[in-house]
Amino acid sequence: MTVQISPLGLEGPVLSGVRARLQRDAWLYYAVLGYTVLGMLFLLVAGDLRGSSHAVYILPAIKGFLIFMPLVALGYDASRVVIRVDRRRRLAFSRVLTPERFAGLAAGILLMAGLTVFQGTFTTIKTALPQLWGGFPYDRVQADIDAMVFFGTDPWRVFHAFGGNWVVRTIVEFNYNVVWFAACYGALFFVATSPLADRIRTRYVAMFLFTWIVCGNILAGIFLSAGPAFYGEVTGDHLRFADQLAFLAESQWRNSAASYQSYLWSLHDSGRLGIGGGISAFPSVHVALVTMNALFVLEISRRWGLVAFAYVAFILFSSVYLGWHYAIDGLVSIVVVTAGHFVMRRLLRGPGAAPEPRARTV
């Protein structure tokens, strides 16, 4: 390993690689900083800056992005060598665990720290929206649109007619409340840290920010609704979704929809700040993020892209089945994210840009 003398002292390929990546990522840090400053100023002017959610994300971020995910990533890299190579493993390790790999990992972890600040700002704004609106004014309208689309029936009744049993409920809950988080944040960590994702890294993170801000703050703030799980609380009509909520309440394990919904309402009702706090249904960020990932997968492989979009359909179904969203919440998310994806792809492809990956059939 060559060592160069710099004004800062000793500098090797890992440190120089980290510095180069930080320079390329500078605009993303500025974007997070700008979003945070503007968000806090907006809440201050609106008179609802009760506090910040940033602190509650620090410990989970350390556990997830500084310890667990790096260990998983390096463990995966090492396992590839152990499984595929029988001889000369030391050489194989040197070609997999390269300075570029460690530079990407270090710079990516710093980027994840920046996105943790972003997440804290997002939650702070989202938590304040109902207070700024004075409630949730659009639940009746959105629920009625859903019923109209499904020929006069609330769509959850259709879904529960063939999947209203504890087996389907448990599978759907585990996927929606556990697998979704692992898939979405695992994909984000991979793109942020792996040199293999360099060609799409900037555009992917930009789309990640776009998805949360446009779907989770702007559109959510304009058309604020709470969702079927909280319909009775915000409209006074406790009968419309009573059977659905009673069915969901039968599931009392740690990752059940009923448990998370009770947690979110307790935060809202008490005015406390917490991880994932804030209630808004329209549009669905759950559906938006898997749609974003599916579009990137489709660029690489048509076959896996179809699998990814099948997962989008499953998440859309799950969001209605579990009482989190109206069906239109997910449908609008798909349209908005798809439009944003192609606009972002055009904007971030200028002269000298790296060639975009082409979709393959396998």
Number of C-alpha atoms within 10 A of each C-alpha: 7 6 9 11 9 9 6 6 8 10 15 15 17 20 17 15 20 21 15 14 18 19 11 11 18 11 13 19 18 12 15 19 16 13 17 20 12 13 17 19 13 14 18 12 10 12 12 17 16 14 12 17 23 19 13 14 17 14 11 12 18 16 11 16 22 18 12 12 18 19 13 12 17 16 11 12 15 16 13 14 20 14 8 10 14 9 10 9 14 10 11 17 17 10 12 15 14 13 19 18 19 20 23 26 24 23 23 26 22 20 23 22 19 17 19 21 21 23 21 23 23 24 22 28 25 21 26 25 22 20 15 13 13 9 14 24 17 18 23 17 12 23 22 15 17 20 17 13 13 14 10 11 14 21 21 26 16 13 14 17 10 9 15 17 12 13 10 13 22 17 11 23 23 15 18 21 15 13 12 18 13 12 15 16 16 17 13 18 21 20 21 26 25 19 17 13 13 16 15 19 19 18 18 23 18 17 20 18 19 16 22 19 17 18 24 24 20 14 16 23 21 13 18 24 29 27 26 28 26 25 22 17 13 19 15 9 13 16 11 13 18 15 12 19 19 11 16 24 14 12 17 11 11 10 16 22 27 24 15 14 17 14 15 20 18 13 19 19 9 8 15 15 22 21 17 20 24 23 25 25 29 31 29 27 23 25 26 29 23 23 27 24 21 21 19 19 20 21 15 17 17 17 14 18 22 15 15 21 19 13 17 23 17 15 23 26 20 24 26 24 27 24 22 24 28 32 27 20 27 27 17 17 27 23 13 18 25 17 11 17 22 11 11 16 15 10 10 13 13 9 6 6 9 11 9 12 14 11 16 13 11 9
